[in-house]
């Protein structure tokens, strides 16, 4: 039996006047994956998420959420999809207790025991007006209201924005705790790469409205390595023809360093020997998701959308 992706787009396009916010967007999230959506400001991340939720209509292309076209989404789909976003409106006059009670009547799948456990584990105030809670507390309340009905897909847009380090840590722990409690999929857009790296097993990176990389985090880390080498000579004979997969190449005397974006030990050794001779030696170092993203983004010049 074929496992239907949690979400999928094919050739998705969206313009706002002369601006191509999303262009030829091809994105697929396997069911059960927890995916980070990364990209610089203006790369189209928020527009892509709104298209997936049916909050915007695309100009062309196709998008499906849980196997259903986003052009034909009905209200019942949101019994299976949760959404948490920066700047999301909330009923500030309500307490969390009243909000959860309202949601319990709206969502047939609401799991009150699950809700109570999350509230208890993360010390969420339930009898204080939501607009009097701290930003971190409000975000956790919104998270609970979007996940306690056990949706199959959770979409989050910059959920860590504006949170102090303590609340970022607590919010991340809340998401981790929820992820361990059920079988669901997640797509989270954020600039806080360090905060979401521990939450996800997959990454999609956008540039100028397109997805330029999408793969499992472990696979990405295996092929991106920071290389530090020591050469027998400070001369390089073919500097103009450095391999395409070498990025940010630097040489100081006999020491060289660069990022290999398609690392394989034997191939790296052979390429170094081609430039410096067989006596060259090197060490490879693992990179965090943040370091990989920064290395890619540093090469991007010109308009981002």
C-alpha positions, -999 to 999 in steps of 0.1 A, spaced: 0 0 0 14 34 -10 19 58 19 3 91 10 25 121 17 13 144 45 16 172 20 28 177 -15 32 205 -41 39 203 -78 49 234 -97 31 257 -73 31 294 -83 19 326 -65 25 362 -76 16 394 -59 18 419 -87 53 418 -102 66 398 -72 70 360 -75 65 349 -39 64 312 -48 76 298 -81 77 263 -94 75 250 -58 80 212 -55 78 200 -19 69 166 -4 66 157 33 65 119 39 38 109 64 53 107 99 82 132 91 91 162 112 104 188 87 121 222 91 114 247 63 143 271 61 152 301 40 161 338 41 135 365 45 115 369 13 122 333 1 84 325 2 81 303 33 51 320 48 33 322 14 40 285 9 24 276 42 -6 298 36 -11 281 2 -10 247 19 -36 257 44 -59 272 17 -56 307 31 -43 318 -3 -51 304 -37 -22 296 -61 -20 310 -96 -10 277 -110 3 243 -99 -11 218 -75 -9 213 -37 -23 185 -16 -27 182 22 -34 147 36 -43 136 1 -68 164 -6 -63 193 -31 -60 226 -13 -84 241 -39 -111 219 -25 -104 220 13 -135 218 35 -139 227 71 -134 191 83 -98 190 71 -89 213 100 -100 185 124 -68 168 111 -45 199 107 -31 221 134 -16 255 128 5 278 151 20 310 137 38 341 148 13 369 154 -16 345 154 -48 360 169 -61 346 202 -91 354 224 -73 373 250 -103 377 273 -105 339 277 -86 318 301 -68 287 287 -94 266 306 -123 282 287 -104 281 254 -97 244 258 -133 238 268 -145 256 236 -121 236 215 -132 203 231 -167 210 217 -155 219 183 -130 191 176 -145 155 178 -110 141 183 -101 163 213 -82 142 239 -88 158 273 -64 134 290 -37 144 265 -45 181 270 -44 177 308 -10 160 307 6 187 285 -8 214 307 6 197 338 40 188 324 47 223 311 31 243 339 6 261 317 -16 286 336 -52 277 329 -72 303 350 -54 335 340 -66 356 311 -46 347 280 -37 383 273 -21 385 308 1 355 302 37 358 290 45 354 253 59 320 260 29 309 280 6 321 252 25 302 226 22 270 246 -15 276 251 -19 280 213 2 249 208 -20 228 231 -52 242 214 -38 231 180 -25 196 190 -48 182 217 -73 170 191 -44 149 177 -42 162 142 -23 142 116 -4 173 105 10 203 125 21 234 106 40 261 125 53 294 111 80 311 132 67 298 165 99 308 184 99 344 172 101 369 201 106 343 228 134 347 252 159 318 256 141 302 285 107 302 268 123 289 235 138 260 255 104 253 272 85 256 240 109 232 222 105 207 251 68 209 247 69 201 210 94 173 217 71 159 243 41 160 220 61 145 191 69 115 213 32 110 222 17 102 188 21 94 151 19 127 132 37 149 107 51 184 112 63 212 90 79 241 109 93 273 94 118 292 115 149 313 115 159 298 148 177 269 133 194 258 165 160 256 182 144 234 156 174 211 147 166 188 176 129 187 167 131 175 131 144 146 110 140 163 76 148 197 61 136 217 31 154 249 22 139 276 0 155 303 -21 136 328 -43 103 309 -40 117 275 -48 128 245 -27 165 240 -35 172 212 -10 149 186 7 162 156 24 167 138 57 188 158 82 211 128 88 218 124 51 225 161 47 249 160 76 267 130 61 274 148 28 282 183 42 316 182 60 340 209 70 375 200 57 408 211 71 439 199 53 477 203 54 495 204 21 532 196 13 534 230 -5 517 263 -4 513 263 -42 481 253 -59 483 247 -96 447 247 -107 429 271 -83 405 282 -111 392 246 -114 383 238 -79 356 211 -76 320 224 -77 312 207 -44 340 227 -25 326 259 -10 343 287 9 378 275 0 406 292 19 443 287 19 469 301 44 503 288 37 502 251 38 468 249 55 436 247 35 400 247 46 367 244 28 332 228 30 326 197 9 289 195 0 292 160 -13 317 144 10 331 109 4 365 103 20 382 86 -9 369 111 -34 380 140 -12 415 125 -9 418 120 -46 407 156 -54 432 171 -29 460 149 -43 451 163 -78 460 198 -66 487 192 -40 501 158 -45 497 125 -27 513 137 5 483 160 14 464 150 46 430 162 58 405 159 86 367 161 82 344 176 107 307 173 112 285 204 108 253 214 125 222 221 105 227 258 112 263 257 99 251 239 67 223 265 62 247 294 67 272 279 43 245 277 16 230 311 22 264 328 20 266 318 -16 232 333 -25 235 367 -40 210 391 -56 172 393 -51 158 366 -29 123 367 -44 
